[in-house]
Amino acid sequence: MPDIPTSTDVEDETYGDHLSEEAAHERITVERHPSSIRDVINWYSYAEVGLSVSEENVYSADVSLDGEEMRAVVLAESYPAGGDVYGPGVSEPFTVNSTEETDITVEMDFSHGVIDERITYYVSLVDPNAATHNWGYASEAMDNLVQTSDPVEITEDGMRRHSPDYIPSDDTEDGIYTRKTVEGGYAIEFEPSVSEWDLSTTVPVYIPKQIYARHQDNQEERTLLPTEDRVKIVTEALELGFPEAMLNAFLQSADLDGNHDDTEMLLMMVRFVQSLPYVLDEQSVGFDDYTRFPSETLVDVEGDCIDTSVLLASLLKAWGHDTALIFYLPSNPNEAGHAAVGLAFADEDQPIIAEPFEESGSHYHYIETTDRWDIGDVPSSIDRRNISVVPL
């Protein structure tokens, strides 16, 4: 991994090579949402990015940042995610306050021109003493991410917003779920509950538009996938870091609400996934048998059995559980297949009544993700002889 560059590491270029001085400093102003979980970008231009940072608007799910010294790092990445990375810009060290915002201006250093290209800015916070930073992976990972900008196109006249039509721009709420569109992403809050145990919590999650757009760009590649490729969806989601970020939000929220134990947390995760609206692929995306990434399922607030199973399996795997995807492959070609999740408990004394499915030395308990079923309950329509269990 390369050393963190400073202004002296990057060859000095004049804006005249690409844009005029005026065009390079022309700002796009951000409409901020102070109550949002990720809300640090004030404005940005080709030359600079203006940030306002506090612990409150960063929302670190697993550690407190109050009083911590950090650097802000801003990358410019081709849109959608997974392409070229330009820049970066690195701020001077600053101290994060719990509620009072610190204003920071980060100067960008583009190593070559990006005229007529679409980019987004990727903002992260790093330890100011870190000697290395993996720029190629950081633009796709969630571990250091604070916020991304909306996609913009760079022309000789400056920057202008340029979002694709398939990116949702409206806000939505359905009782257990609120999606608010913010700069560069979606601030999502959901309220999982286990009514029989009187358990509930509120979980905030930030999903970058970058990640959603990347998945939307290759939809046709995820239709009629064989079993092994559906498993790869979970693997790639885990590599991108989104399930771990969502898990951390779950754990942090549960801790704030009274230190729910692992069993209670597990049931809240299951109940939340089970509560997402079921929709056929032909109706929602126009493709037959399409597999969503977890971030797509949450932003779209809907999915079919494989979508919700991939979401729950990703969360459980990020949590460290022995997890599998379970596929029902009926012998009758006119009968629809089905997908669910398998969970193997380290403690075999867990109070699960139904007989588990054995695979590779583990005993996987069936979890139905499309309706409110208890862990271990297998729908009567499922013939256990036609079950395929694929450990993750």
C-alpha positions in Angstrom: 0.0 0.0 0.0 1.4 3.4 -0.9 2.3 6.1 1.6 -0.2 8.8 2.3 0.6 11.5 -0.2 1.0 15.1 0.9 1.0 18.2 -1.3 4.7 17.8 -1.8 4.3 14.2 -3.1 2.2 15.2 -6.0 3.6 17.1 -9.0 2.3 20.7 -8.9 -0.1 21.5 -11.8 -1.9 24.6 -12.6 -5.7 24.6 -13.1 -5.0 26.1 -16.5 -4.0 22.6 -17.8 -7.7 21.6 -17.2 -9.9 24.4 -16.0 -9.7 28.1 -15.5 -9.0 29.3 -11.9 -12.6 30.5 -11.7 -14.1 27.2 -13.0 -11.9 25.1 -10.7 -13.1 27.0 -7.6 -16.8 27.2 -8.6 -18.6 25.5 -5.7 -21.5 23.1 -5.6 -23.3 23.8 -2.3 -24.8 20.9 -0.3 -28.2 21.0 1.3 -27.3 19.6 4.7 -29.5 17.5 7.0 -28.2 18.0 10.6 -30.1 15.0 11.9 -28.6 12.6 9.4 -26.0 10.0 10.4 -23.5 11.1 7.7 -23.6 14.8 7.0 -20.1 16.4 6.8 -19.9 17.8 3.2 -20.7 21.5 3.0 -19.6 22.2 -0.5 -17.1 21.0 -3.1 -15.4 22.1 -6.3 -12.7 20.8 -8.6 -10.0 22.4 -6.4 -11.3 22.0 -2.9 -13.8 20.2 -0.6 -15.4 21.9 2.4 -16.3 19.7 5.4 -17.8 20.3 8.8 -17.0 17.4 11.1 -18.3 16.4 14.6 -18.8 13.0 16.2 -22.5 13.5 16.0 -22.6 13.8 12.2 -20.0 11.1 11.5 -21.7 8.4 13.6 -19.0 5.9 14.2 -20.9 2.7 15.2 -18.1 0.9 17.1 -15.8 3.6 18.7 -16.1 7.1 20.1 -14.4 9.8 18.2 -14.8 12.6 20.7 -11.4 14.1 21.4 -9.7 12.0 18.8 -7.2 13.5 16.4 -7.9 12.6 12.7 -7.2 13.6 9.2 -9.8 13.9 6.5 -9.0 12.2 3.2 -10.9 12.9 0.0 -10.6 10.8 -3.1 -12.2 11.5 -6.4 -13.4 8.3 -8.0 -14.9 7.6 -11.4 -18.7 7.0 -11.1 -20.0 4.4 -10.4 -17.6 2.7 -8.0 -14.9 0.4 -9.1 -13.2 2.6 -11.7 -10.2 5.0 -11.7 -9.3 6.9 -8.5 -8.0 10.4 -8.7 -6.5 12.7 -6.2 -6.3 12.5 -3.3 -6.6 15.4 -0.9 -5.5 15.1 2.7 -6.3 17.6 5.5 -4.1 18.8 8.3 -4.8 16.9 11.6 -7.8 18.1 13.6 -9.6 17.1 16.8 -13.1 15.7 16.6 -15.6 17.3 19.0 -18.7 15.4 20.2 -21.3 18.0 19.0 -19.4 21.2 17.9 -18.4 21.1 14.2 -14.9 21.7 13.0 -14.7 23.3 9.6 -12.1 21.9 7.2 -11.0 22.7 3.7 -9.3 19.9 1.8 -7.3 20.8 -1.3 -7.5 18.3 -4.1 -4.5 17.2 -6.2 -5.5 15.6 -9.5 -2.5 13.8 -11.0 -4.1 14.1 -14.5 -7.2 15.7 -16.0 -10.7 14.4 -15.7 -12.4 16.7 -18.2 -15.8 15.2 -19.5 -15.7 12.4 -16.9 -18.2 11.7 -14.1 -16.8 11.4 -10.6 -17.8 11.4 -7.0 -15.9 12.5 -3.9 -15.2 9.9 -1.3 -14.6 11.3 2.2 -13.0 9.2 5.0 -11.3 9.8 8.3 -8.0 8.2 9.1 -5.5 8.2 12.0 -3.2 11.2 11.3 -0.1 9.0 12.2 -1.0 6.2 9.7 1.9 5.6 7.4 -0.1 3.8 4.7 -3.6 3.9 3.1 -5.0 1.5 0.6 -6.5 4.0 -1.9 -7.6 1.4 -4.5 -9.7 -0.5 -1.9 -10.8 2.4 0.3 -13.1 3.8 -2.4 -15.1 0.6 -2.2 -14.9 -0.3 1.5 -17.2 0.9 4.3 -14.7 0.8 7.2 -13.4 4.4 6.9 -16.2 5.9 4.9 -17.9 9.0 6.2 -19.8 10.3 3.2 -19.7 10.5 -0.6 -20.8 13.4 -2.8 -23.4 13.1 -5.5 -22.0 12.2 -9.0 -20.8 15.2 -10.9 -19.5 15.8 -14.4 -16.4 17.9 -14.9 -16.2 20.2 -17.9 -14.0 23.1 -18.8 -16.7 25.3 -17.2 -16.5 23.5 -13.9 -18.6 20.9 -12.1 -22.3 20.1 -12.5 -24.4 17.4 -10.8 -25.1 14.5 -13.1 -27.0 11.6 -11.5 -28.3 8.6 -13.5 -32.0 8.2 -13.8 -32.0 4.8 -11.9 -30.8 6.4 -8.7 -33.8 6.8 -6.3 -34.2 10.5 -5.3 -37.4 10.4 -3.2 -37.8 9.8 0.5 -39.9 6.9 1.7 -41.3 5.6 5.0 -43.3 2.5 5.8 -43.6 2.3 9.6 -40.5 0.2 10.3 -38.3 1.9 7.7 -37.3 5.5 6.7 -35.1 6.3 3.8 -33.9 9.9 3.4 -31.9 10.9 0.3 -28.9 13.0 1.4 -25.8 14.2 -0.4 -24.1 11.2 -2.0 -26.2 8.5 -0.3 -29.2 7.3 1.7 -29.6 7.9 5.4 -31.7 4.9 6.4 -33.3 4.1 9.8 -35.1 0.9 10.5 -36.8 -0.3 13.6 -36.6 -4.0 14.1 -38.8 -5.4 16.9 -39.7 -8.8 18.5 -43.2 -8.2 19.7 -43.4 -11.4 21.7 -40.4 -10.4 23.7 -41.2 -6.6 23.8 -37.9 -5.8 22.0 -37.2 -3.0 19.7 -34.4 -0.6 18.6 -33.7 2.0 16.0 -30.8 1.3 13.6 -29.2 4.1 11.4 -27.4 3.0 8.3 -25.6 5.0 5.5 -25.6 3.6 2.0 -23.5 5.4 -0.7 -25.2 6.0 -4.0 -21.8 4.9 -5.4 -22.4 1.4 -4.2 -26.0 1.2 -5.3 -25.2 2.6 -8.8 -22.3 0.1 -9.3 -24.7 -2.8 -8.7 -27.4 -1.3 -10.9 -25.0 -1.0 -13.8 -24.6 -4.8 -14.0 -28.2 -6.0 -13.4 -28.4 -8.4 -16.4 -25.3 -10.2 -15.1 -27.2 -11.2 -12.0 -30.2 -13.0 -13.6 -30.7 -16.7 -13.6 -27.5 -17.2 -11.6 -26.3 -20.7 -10.6 -26.1 -21.5 -6.9 -22.3 -20.9 -6.7 -22.7 -17.4 -8.1 -25.4 -16.4 -5.7 -23.0 -17.3 -2.9 -20.4 -15.0 -4.6 -22.9 -12.1 -4.1 -22.5 -12.6 -0.3 -18.8 -12.9 -0.6 -18.5 -9.7 -2.6 -20.8 -7.8 -0.3 -18.6 -8.8 2.6 -15.5 -7.6 0.8 -17.1 -4.2 0.2 -17.7 -4.0 3.9 -21.4 -3.0 3.9 -22.8 -6.0 6.0 -20.2 -5.3 8.7 -21.1 -1.6 8.7 -24.8 -2.5 9.1 -24.0 -5.0 11.8 -22.0 -2.4 13.7 -25.0 -0.1 13.5 -27.2 -2.9 14.9 -24.8 -3.7 17.8 -24.3 0.0 18.7 -28.1 0.7 18.7 -28.8 -2.4 20.8 -26.2 -1.3 23.3 -27.7 2.2 23.6 -31.1 0.6 24.1 -30.1 -1.6 26.9 -27.4 -4.1 26.0 -29.6 -6.7 24.3 -27.9 -10.2 24.4 -26.9 -12.1 21.3 -30.1 -14.1 21.2 -32.3 -11.0 21.3 -30.1 -9.3 18.6 -30.4 -12.4 16.4 -34.2 -12.3 16.6 -34.3 -8.6 15.9 -32.2 -9.1 12.7 -34.4 -12.0 11.6 -37.6 -10.1 12.3 -36.4 -7.0 10.4 -35.5 -9.0 7.3 -38.7 -10.9 7.4 -40.6 -7.6 7.5 -39.3 -6.3 4.2 -42.0 -6.4 1.5 -41.9 -9.4 -0.9 -41.9 -8.5 -4.6 -41.4 -10.6 -7.7 -38.3 -9.8 -9.8 -40.4 -9.4 -13.0 -42.4 -6.7 -11.2 -39.6 -4.8 -9.6 -36.7 -4.9 -12.0 -38.1 -6.5 -15.2 -35.8 -9.4 -15.1 -36.5 -13.1 -14.3 -34.8 -14.4 -11.2 -32.6 -11.4 -10.3 -30.3 -11.5 -7.3 -29.9 -8.2 -5.4 -26.9 -7.1 -3.3 -27.8 -6.4 0.4 -27.4 -2.6 -0.2 -29.9 -2.8 -3.1 -32.5 -4.7 -1.0 -32.3 -2.0 1.7 -32.4 1.0 -0.7 -35.3 -0.6 -2.7 -37.0 -1.7 0.6 -38.2 -4.9 -1.1 -37.0 -8.2 -2.5 -37.8 -11.8 -3.1 -36.6 -14.9 -1.2 -33.0 -14.9 -2.5 -32.6 -11.1 -1.9 -33.7 -11.3 1.7 -31.7 -14.5 2.3 -28.5 -12.9 0.9 -29.1 -9.8 3.2 -29.6 -11.9 6.3 -26.8 -14.4 5.5 -24.4 -11.4 4.9 -25.3 -10.0 8.3 -24.9 -13.3 10.1 -21.6 -14.1 8.4 -20.2 -10.6 9.2 -21.2 -11.3 12.8 -19.0 -14.4 12.7 -21.7 -17.1 12.6 -21.4 -20.4 10.7 -23.9 -19.5 8.0 -25.2 -21.1 4.8 -27.7 -20.4 2.0 -30.4 -23.0 1.7 -31.9 -23.7 -1.7 -35.1 -25.7 -2.4 -34.7 -27.2 -5.8 -38.0 -29.0 -6.6 -38.0 -32.0 -8.9 -41.1 -30.8 -10.6 -40.0 -28.2 -13.2 -43.3 -26.4 -12.9 -42.8 -25.8 -9.2 -41.0 -22.6 -8.1 -37.8 -22.9 -6.2 -37.1 -21.1 -2.9 -34.1 -19.8 -0.9 -33.6 -19.4 2.9 -30.7 -19.1 5.4 -29.1 -21.8 7.5 -27.5 -21.0 10.9 -25.3 -23.3 12.8 -25.1 -22.5 16.5 -21.9 -23.0 18.4 -24.0 -24.0 21.4 -26.0 -27.1 20.3 -28.2 -26.6 23.4 -30.0 -23.7 21.7 -33.8 -24.2 22.0 -34.5 -25.0 18.4 -37.1 -27.6 18.0 -37.0 -28.5 14.3 -34.5 -30.9 12.9 -31.5 -29.1 11.3 -29.9 -29.7 8.0 -26.5 -31.3 8.2 -23.7 -30.2 5.8 -19.9 -30.3 6.0 -20.0 -31.3 9.7 -22.3 -28.5 10.7 -26.0 -28.5 11.7 -27.8 -25.7 10.0 -31.1 -24.5 11.4 -33.6 -23.2 8.7 -34.5 -19.5 8.8 -37.3 -18.4 6.5 -36.8 -14.8 5.4 -40.0 -13.9 3.5 -42.5 -14.2 6.3 -42.7 -14.2 10.1 -41.4 -17.7 10.9 -39.5 -18.8 14.0 -35.9 -20.0 13.6 -35.9 -23.7 12.8 -39.5 -23.8 11.3 -39.6 -25.2 7.8 -42.7 -24.5 5.6 -44.7 -27.6 4.9 -44.4 -26.9 1.1 -40.6 -27.5 1.3 -39.6 -31.1 0.6 -36.4 -31.7 2.7 -35.2 -34.3 0.1 -34.8 -31.5 -2.5 -32.8 -29.2 -0.2 -29.3 -28.0 -1.1 -27.2 -26.4 1.7 -24.3 -24.2 0.6 -22.0 -23.0 3.5 -20.6 -19.5 3.2 
